[in-house]
Each structure stands twice: as C-alpha cells, then as structure tokens.
C-alpha cells in the first residue's frame, strides 16, 4: 500500500523551450493518490508538452518529476512506465485488425511451455480485466469493430493493468458521444478507488466540475491556478485560462426579417437512403441542426454541399445547385467547414498561406500558372485577421498551430471569396473556451453581413446560444423545430432531447 503522504506525481520547476520559444516555465505541483486532477488551459498553453515530459517523451531543460517518491532519472517512456506512468493519447493507435485481447496483452503476451502464444489464457484474463471495470466488451472481437469510446476504454484497461499508478488522459471525451462519457467516468471512479492518480485534460467546464478533484491551469506555459475544484466557480477557471473575464460567451443574435426570401432552400432532399428533408435559411439567419450522434446531421450538410450522394433540390438565391458537384456549390457561394478539420478541412503539412489560398486558386493564379503571392498574402492575411488567427505569420505550418487556430484557418480560407451560405459541422469541437468565444463572434459577424448559416453542433448550449431556429433530427429526418422564442426558453434543452430521442408526442405538448 502506497504511503498516502507521498504524492503520486510531483513536478518541480519544469521548464521547456522549442525553437527558442518558451512553452513551459517553472511549473510545480503535487497530485495525491486516488484523485482526478484536471489539467486545463487554452490550446498552446503547454498542456501537451507537460504530459510528454511526465510520460518520458520529452526531456525538460530544468526541473524534476517524481512518481510516488521515485525521481525520474531517464526521460524515456520505458523508464517512466516502469515507475508507474501510463498515458492514453488523444490520437489512439490500436492494432485494428487484431482482437481486443491481443491489444490488451501487446508487448506482454502470455506463452505456454512450448513458448507458443497461449491465446486461451489471454482471452480468459482479458475477460477478467474488462469485468473489473464492468465493461461489456467481447475480447475476441477485432478492435476495428469497436467504437472510439470502447477503444479508449480498452487502452485505459491495458495501461492500468500494466501497473500504471499515474494515468494521463489527453482530451478523452473529444471524439466520443455524450452517452458513452458516463461509462468513461465510471471507469475513472473505479481507478480513483484503487488509488490511481488521474491527470485529465479537457476544455469542457461540465467535466471539470463533474469529475475533477483538483484543477491546475496553465497559461502561456506558466501555472496560474492550482486549487480544489469545489473552491472555484466556472468564471474563476475561465478567467485563469484566458487571463480575462470572458463576459457573454455568445454574441447577440442579428435580427432576421421573416419576410425576406431564403438564401438557401432545400426541398425533398434525400441523402443516400435517408428520408427526405426540407429546410430554408434566410440571409443573416443561423439555423441549428440538433440531434444525437448518428441522426444524419453531418450527412445532410455533406449532401447539400455535394460531397455525399443525394437527390432532390437545393437552391441558392433561386439558382439550382447541381447535386454531387462541390465545385458548383462553391462557385455559387456555398462553403463547408467539416467536422474533422485535420482530415477533411486542412492540409496540415502546408503553411497558413497555402491553406488559405486553396479555395480561390484561380484568383491567385497569374499568366503561365504563376502564383500571385502578394495578392494571396493580402487576401489571406485579411481573412486571418478577421478570424483573429494567432500565428507566427502566414508561413507557419498549420500542423504547428493549436486546435483553435487550425479551426480559424478552416474558416479563414473560405473568407477569401464571397460567401452566401456557410455550412458548419461541429465548428468548435476540440477548441478551448477562449478560441471558442472568438469563433462564435466570427460566425455571428458573418450572419450580420447577410450570410446564411446552417450549423451542426452536439453542444446544446452552443446550438441554442448561436441559433435563431433549431431543427432537431432523428434517423435522418427532421422531427421538430424550435422557433426564435423557443430556443431561449428554459425548456429548450429538454425539448431538443425529447425530439432527438423520439418522444415526439410529449415534446409537442409543450
């Protein structure tokens, strides 16, 4: 039994620089066994670097790390694992074509007397390991058939059953649906009871207050807050993260003339085999699409834009947008910010300038194919300024930007041309609260300029806070609508959930 007086994790005076830029400066704290310690801060605050140092992936320039009283002498993952540190990164890397049990025992396989793999024993022990955490996962199923949340849980089980007493979880809920978050929280509670110290990074205030015992906030590489969660308000945490009071998170909504002709009209649109959808969006109006994961919201946006097969009618200002032709949609002023910015919205290995110029290459291409760099720098620079992009300049590689600034590049690249309709799919997923507020202001500013916005968001507060109207989807069809007065009512969140879960009759009774 570990001495409760000895910190599970102790960091003292940690400092680290990259390319002459200081990313950590004199960071010190102690975390106790059996606690959940929230590591918070805006993107770029130094959280990832700190986790890499604790897990042995990076060496600090100054300072020390101790695990249950044992000082880390070699900043190497094998050494820190031996001391009891485990990390579950945001980007999981399971062996997808191998079963769960093989992933659980990867690198510590059980062998029989003949030194052959004892598959039966590994399956039996895998069952036991999963049952400890009350996880209903068949260890013989290939990993690729599991949800992202289940893969993450398997990785946590693997790490903690390998002897990890300090578990680092990097944005564990960023890519999993709300209904599976409770399962994760249940696993974390069991780890607390076993005396494991959990270090948990998140941008979500509800998670900080719901699961955290202690919160440590980094800002610009420095530790600015280290207190028990129960002693703090949400405003205290936000102020520590961004260095100022946030004020109203959502900007005032622009007035929309209900007599104005819609900019976007969707009639009888069937995306693949899903039911037909009808909707309209007026100039300056933000229409939200609510619903549970799998409701068909993202697919609808992709169908309107033309990257997913669809039949039906989409009109922009009275002009029909051809189906299955994104280039035609772009030419008519339709822009699309996809849910997965890294895979579908950006070319990470290219600089900000190139990413910003891509949707408007004809404008930036001169005679004989020459790239009109000065014009591109002027136009992309103005778009970057409009989105309040924080970077070292247009030549900075996008992959080196924080998540919030990457999302601003996705928005900025469309602002290099005329925009009539903006399709937004989870525009602030994985974005810290400071950058989120700035993105909201960009969206509201575009609406005030007359852009019609169709917004998909799984964050109910965001959905209701930004939208003039909300359409709630279930199984590919629109189940109900909340009008301008209803989105601001106290019952709005419950009404959205009732429509989303199919409790239509009860919802209509409101």
Buried (B, 14 or more C-beta within 10 A) or exposed (E): EBEEEBBBBBBBEBBBBEEEEBBBBEBEBBBBBBBBBBBBBBBBBBBBBBBBBBBBBBEBEEBBBBBBEEEBEEBBBEEBBBBBBBBBBBEBEBEEEEBBBBBBBEEEEBEEEEEEEBBEBBBBBBBEBBEBBEBEBBBEEBBEEBEEBBBBBBBBBBBBBBEBBBBBBBBBBBBBBEEBBEBBBBBBBBBBEEBBBBBBBBBBBBBBBEBBBBBBBBBBBBBBBBBEBEEBEEEBBBBBBBEEEBEEBBBEBBEBEEEEEBBBBBEEBBBEEBBBBEBBBBBBBBBBBBBBEEBBBBBBBBBBBBBBEBEBBBBBBEEEBEBBEBEBBBEBBBBBBBBEBBEBBBEBEBBBBBBBBBBBEEEBBEEEEEBBEEBBBEBBBEBBEBBBBBBEEBEBBBEBBBBBBBBBBBBBBBBBBEBBBBBBBBBBBBBBBBBBBBBBBBBBBBBBEBBBBBBBBBBBEBBBBBBBBBBBBBEBBBBBBBEBEBBEBEEBBBBBBBBBBEBBEEBEEE
